[in-house]
């Protein structure tokens, strides 16, 4: 572990030298200055300290002015001021400007050592926390949402617009595995409220009574096992974001309570009487059609209106075309780095397989496929044989291969028309041409013309032989 660096500045060179020697013996990397100018020059040259110990009254740049100069440079390091003119007013003014504490001259060395250790410990914790937050912010930056399509760009633009708007409820829609959680985290960490906590809960994962206590908290004695009071996620995420996934799974009774909170921003813990006010931002997500849920009386219409202030629709992977390849390359590179294995991209056959698959599990399924591929890959370039895909017709409610029309993303409209009419004729060979034409949405005459143009009768005959 590197030494902690302390800068000492005092216009009396003997004091600066004395403190620098004492601190060096204590294991610090210490440098003494007789004025603030060379100290600031050292900082501007990239040699920032972990702490500054400065005299308050100096002829050129005072201790107060030095604190201001450090703040202008964006440094949040602790500053301890020394003064022979100690007064409550002087100390309060220095600390108001950002000083950690003050020492009265003549300085007691033991008092100085204790104060330095305390300041460095607290600063170290804050610095580590700040680094963690900065890392998370980078991991969830808007730019990390991959894609060049209009749909993906719209998602990025909406997040940029929304990120610093307070208390706006957001509804994220999309199929399972499209990255709704990623969007919620990006919205949080890209905003000026990223200092608050990001909390999430899957509304389908808990029974209704537990979900209510998790959201709103409870007081001691609220129910049999409530041996102590517990804050809910709405409180824990105060000043931050609460992500409610699968909001459609919430019961009508709990929906009513959530609606009441969204209207007033007040709530009471279970068993409590005190009103609690928070500024928690709510982001909801669902893969269900909430309008249908409202029609079936399984979701409150007024809650839908309230959470649908801004709606973000995430496209499924099968609709993303070449964007799916960009995502695949990013995911594969991440696994290669994690596993310490080389990755040089995909062969053309692998690329076609990735684009041609329907991806019912979307990005989540893609991650699983690529993780397995990187584990067992024999070469740095992944081939089609490395990509083990699930059969989509094995999923409950999924269409069988006979019912599923697949096509190349790069196919022309004429090729699509030819393949689709052939596919429909082959799958409805026991139906009349009039019925097939109706399925296709064209007239019987047009179907006859298309059959002749593409020689489809012979093609279908061979397919069904």
N, C-alpha and C positions, 0 to 999 in steps of 0.2 A: 504494500500500500504506500503511495507517495506521501511525502511530508505535507502537512498543511502549511500554507504560506501566509505569513502575517506581515503587513507593512506598518511601520511605526513612523509617524511624522510629528516633529517638534522643532521649533525654531532654535531651541537650545541643543546644539550637537551632542553635548555630553549626555543629555537625557535620552536622546534617540539611540546613541551608541550603547548606553547602559541597558536599556530595555531590549535592544536587538541581541545583545550577548546573553542576557537572562533567558530570553525566549529560545535562542538557539540551543542553550544547555538543556532546556525543557523538551527538546526534540522537534521544535518548529523550524521551518525555513523562514528566517526573519531578515528583513532589510530595513535599515533606518534611513529616513529622509529629513532634511532640514527645512523643506518647504513642500507645498502640495504639487507644484508644477512638475517636478521630475517623477513624482508618484503617478500623476495622471498620464505622463508620457509613457511610463512603463506599461500602464494598463492599455493605452492605445496601441502599443506594440505587441499586444497579445499576452502580456504577463499579469493577468488579473490575480489578486490575492484571494484568500478565503476569509480574511478579516482585516479591517483597518483600525489601528489604534492611533488617534490623532489628538493633538492639542486643540483646544477650542479657540483660543485667542492667538492668531498669528498675523504678521504684518501684511503679507501679500494676499493669500487666499486663506480665509478663516476656516475653522472646522465646520461651521454652518455651510459655508459656500462649497466646501469639499463634499459634504453630504449631498448637496444639490447637484454637483457635477457628476457624482457617481450615479445618481438617480437618472440624470439625463442620458447617461451611457447605457442605461438599462440594466445596471448591476443591482442585485438584491442582497449583496453581502452585508453581514453585520458590521456596524461601525460603533466603536466605543470612544467617547470623547473624554479628554482629561481637561480639567479646569482648575485654576487657582481662584477663580471668581465664582465659586459655587453658590448657587441660589436655586430655590425651587423653580423660579421663573426661567432661569437659564437652562436647567435640566429638562424642564417640560418642553421648552421651545426646541431644544436639540432632538428630543425624542419625537416631537410632533413632526419634525422634518425627516424622521426615519432612523435616528440613532437607536441602537439596541439598548444602551445604558450609558452611564457616565461614571467617571472616577474623579475624586477630589485630590488635588495635589497638596502636599507630597503624597505620591501614590504608595499605598500599602501593597507590596509585591504579592502576598498571599491572596489578598482580595482581588488583585488583578488576575492572577492565575485562575482563581475560581470563576471569575466572570468570563474570561476568555474560553474556558472549557465549556461553560454553559452555552455561550453564544455559538460556538462551533458545533456543539452537539445538536442544538436546535436548527441551525442553518443546514447541517448535514442532512437531517431528516427532511427539511423542506426542499432541499436541492434534489434529493432522491425522489421525493414525491413529484416534484416539477418535471424531472426527467422521465418518470413513468407516464405522466400526463402528456408530455410532448411526444413520447413514443406512440402512445395510443392515438394521439391526434394525427400523426403521420400514417399510422396503420389504417385509419378510417377517414382519410382525406377524400374529398369529393372526386379528385382525379383518379382514385383507385377503383372507381366504378367503371369497368372496362366496356368499351363499345363505341362505335361511330354511327350507329343507326339513329334515326330521328327519335325513336322511342327512348333509347338510353340517354340521348342528349337532353330530352325533355325532363327525365328524372334528375339528371345533374343540375339543370337550370332551376328546377323547382326547389331542390335542396338549397342551392345558393340563395334563392329568394327568401326561403323560409327560415334559414338557420338562426337569424338573430331577431326574429319576430317572437315576442314573448307570449306564452300561454295559448298559442294557436294549436288546436287539436288536429292531428294528421291521421288519415286513414291510408294504410298501405295495402293494396290488393295484389294478389298474384297467386299462382299455383304453388303447391308445396315445393320447396327447394329453390325458389327463384331469388332468394336473398333478401327477404323482408327484414330479417334481423340486421343484416349488413346496412341496409338503408337507414333503419332506426338509429343504429350506432353512429353512422356518418352524420346524420342530422344533429345528433348530440355533440359529438366531439369536434365538429366543424364550427360550432356556435360559440358565442361568448359565454355561454353557461356551461362550458365543458369542465369548469372547476367543480361543478356539482356532480352528484353520482348518477350513473346510468344503471337502472335496475330493470329487470325484466321478469315476466311471469307468463307461463302458458296457462291460459284460462281453462283449457281442456284437461290439464294434468291433475287438477285438484277437485274434490267434491265441493259443493257450493258453500258449505259452512266454513271449510278451511280456507277457501279462496277469499271469503269475506274478511276473515280475521287477518289473512296475509296482506290484504289491501289496506284495511282501515285500522288494524291493530286492535288491542283490547286492554282493558284495565284489570287489575288484580281482582279475582273473584267473579269475572264476567261469566265464566262457565266453570265446570268442575275442575278441569286441569289448569285453569288460569291462576297459577301460584304467584305470578308477578306480572306487572304491566309490561306490555311489549308494543313498541311503535310499529305501525304498518309501513308498507312500501311507499305509500303516498308521503309519509313523513320522512322516511329515510332518503327519498329522492328529492326532497325539498330543494329548490334551486337547481335541479337537474332534470332528468327525464325518466319517466316510467313507461316501459314498453309492454303493452298488453297484447300478447299473441293469441290467435284464435279467439278473438273477441266474440265471435258468433256462438261459442260454447257456453257463454255466461247465461245464467238463468234470468228470467224476466224480472224476478224480485231484485236480484243484485244489479241488473241493468238499471232499474229505477233508482237505486242508491247511487250508482255511478253517475247517472244523469244529474241528480241533485248536486253532487260534488262539482261536476263540470259547469253547472250554472252559477254556483256561488263561490267555488273554490274553498268552501268550508266543509268540515265533516266532524263527526264525533267517533271516538273509538268505541268498540263494542263494550257495553256496560258503563260508558263514560257519559258525563254531562257537559264537559267543557268543549266549546267550539274551537277547532284547530284550523288555522288558515295556512295554506302552503302555496308556493308558486311553481309547483311541479308541472312540467310539460308532459302531456299525454300523447303517446303515439300508439295507435291501434293497428292491428293487422288481421287479415282474414284471407282464406282461400275459397270462401263460400260466396254465393250470390246473396248479399244482404237484402236486396229488394225482394227476392223470392222468399227469404226468411220472414220478412215483414208481411208479405201476402199470406204466408202460412201461419202467421201469428206466433212465430218463434223468436222474433226480434222486434224491439220497440221502434216504431217509426220515428218518434221524437228523438230517441238516442241516435238513430242513424243520421238524422239531420244534424245533430250536435257534433258527432265525431267526424262527419264528412265535410268539415269546413274546407279542408284541402285534401284531395285524393291523389295518390300516386299509384299508377298501374304499372306493374313490373312485367315485362314480356317473358313468355316461356322460352327456354333455350332453343327449342325446335324452330322458333320464328326468327332467331337472331342471325342465321346465315353465317357469314364469315366472322361475325363477332364471337360466335361460339368457338372458333379456332383460336382467337386471341385470348379468350378466357381459358381455354384448355392449355395453351402454352404457358400462361401465367401460373396456373395451378400446378402443372407438371414441373415447372422450374422450381416452385416452392418445395414440392416433395423431393426433388433431386437434391436441393440444398440441404433439406432436413436429413436425408438419408446419406449424404456425402457421395452421391453418384452423379456421373456426367449425364447431361441431357442436351441433345443437339437438334431437337424438334421432331417432327413427324414425317413419315414417308407420305407420298401422294395417296397411296391406298388407305393409310390411316386417316388422313385428312378427309377423304371421301366418306369413310366410315363414321367419323365424328359428325360431319355435317348431315349425313343421311339418316342417322338414328333419331328416333322421336323423343328421346329423353323424358319419359314420364316423371322421373324424379328430379329433373332439371339439374341445377348446378350441384346439388347434393349427390345425385347419382354420378355426375361427371367426376366429382372429386373421388368417389369410391373406385370408379373404374381406373382413374389415373394413378391413384395410390397403389393399387394392385399391380398395375403395369410397371411402375417404377421399381417396385419391390423385386419383381421377377425378370425384368428386362435384361437381356444378354448384351445388347448393344446400346450406344448413346442415342441412336435414332429409333423412336418407337414406330413399329410397323402395325398394320391392321391386326395381325395375329396376336399382338400384345394386348389388344383391347378386348376384354371379355365383357360383352354386353348382355344384360338381362333380356329375356324374351318378353316383349311388351304384352303379348296375349296371355301371359300367366297372371296378370293383375286382375283382381275382381273388378268387374264392370268395364274392363278395357276391351277394346275391339279386337277381334281375331285378325290374323293376317289377311284372311279373305275379305274382311270388311275395311281394311286399312289401305289407303292409297298412298304410296310413297313415290317420291320423285327426287331427282337431282336438283339442288338449289340453283345450279347454273343452266337448267333446261330453258329452252325458248317457249313462248306461249303455244306455238304450233305443236311442239313436242309434248307439252303438257296436255293439250287437247287430245292428241292422238292416244297417249297413254291412258288418260282418264276414261275416254269413251271405250277403249278396249277393255279396261279394268271393269267398267260397269256392265258391259255386254257379257263378259266372262262370268261375273258373279250373279247375273240374272238371266242365265241362258234358258231357264224354264219359263220366263215371262215373255209376253208379247212385245213386239217392237214398239207398240203404242205405249205400253207401260214403261219400257226403258226410256223412251223419249220423254215421258212425263217426269221420270226420276232425274233426267239430265236437264230438264227445264227448257227443252227445245221441241219443235214440231216433229211429227213423224216423217215429214218430207225432208226436213233438215238432217235428221238422223240417217235417212236413206242416202242422202248426198255424201255425208261424212263417211259412211260405211264404204261406199264406192271409191271415194277419194283416197282413203287410207288402206283399201283392200282389207278391211277389218274382218270380213266373214271368214277368210282363210286363216287370218291370224288367231281369231278366237277358236276356230276349229282345232288348230294345233295346240293351243293352250289347254283345251278341255278334253283332248283325245285321251 
